[in-house]
Amino acid sequence: MYVPMLPPQKQKQAADTDKVERFGADLARVAGADWHRRHYGVAVSGGPDSMALLWLLTSLLPGQVWAATVDHGLRRGSDEEARMVEGFCAREHIPHTTLRPATPIRGSLQAAARAERYRLLEQWREAKALDHIVTAHHADDQLETILMRLNRSSGVGGLAAIRASNGMVVRPLLYWRRNDLVRVALDNDLPFVDDPSNSDSRFDRARLRQALKSQSILDPEAAARSAGWLAEADEALDWATECVIASWPDASDIAVIRDQGYPAELFRRVVTARLQANDPELALRGASLDGVIAAMREGRRAMVGSLLIDAVRGLDGTIWRISVAPRRKARTKG
């Protein structure tokens, strides 16, 4: 039976339609039932991943998309990349803004730049009254993050890695491969640049990315699915922790920690939740958290930041109380 072939242009249109429909299903999964009525801000660096994301989203929801490029000014040429994105958006009639930090980035370069990037994007989202920020994180990014977290002995929450949604940020491309997105960019003649920091061996992620290029054993899409299930498990454990604390007779007293034979992971979360109720800025995990719990179980006083945890013998067994550590007296010169 003869089946006529579609002309090349028709084939491309059909392929583009398939990609946009796939993307729409992924966006619906992370943005919710009324995803098609919302307005989105896309974080566009100028790389092939984010340019493909911008094309997919504007193809799916024309008139509901804004773009922003964060230029940290940390390397030569970053301003040219921002102008490239700006020029493309102008040609395609996509509103675009370049965001720049008011002060130089300090501290751990990549971590500080990431924190500042999300802070600027959130300010921009609020100013534009947008519903979501969309980023181009994909399955290869997810696999890299999982392996980096494994090297740091991360638990359930850490191995959930990049979340599909986090506050107003959504990431619909976590089941797409990097090569898929490069192909979208090439097939649609999208301009893009390669960030030189992606191959800078000073950074852990860049070294890992180079190592992964030569392997075929680890499947990024399978890893992305596992990370998604771990994220669900992490949320379930947080829910169980809230239920456990709510069942205590003194649940409203944030200074109290109880243990009724909880599994180790659940008790870790109970302790963390109570400490953060007293100091929301406190970040304690891994070996440091286990050391605090070991001291608690041995009846020793534990100090965490500016907080103290002391064991108290009650009618229904040992409980622990959190208090603020007294300030140390300044030494006087004698």
Secondary structure, DSSP 4 states (H G I P E B T S, - for coil): ---PPPPHHHHHHHHHHHHHHHHHHHHHHHH-TTGGG--EEEE--SSHHHHHHHHHHHHHSTTSEEEEEE----STTHHHHHHHHHHHHHHHT--EEEE--SS---SSHHHHHHHHHHHHHHHHHHHHT-SEEE----HHHHHHHHHHHHTTT--HHHHT-S-SEETTEE-TTTTS-HHHHHHHHHHTT------GGGG-TTSHHHHHHHHHTT--SS-HHHHHHHHHHHHHHHHHHHHHHHHHHHTSTTTT-TTEE--SS--HHHHHHHHHHHHHHH-TT----HHHHHHHHHHHHTT--EEETTEEEEEEEETTEEEEEEEEPPPPPPP---
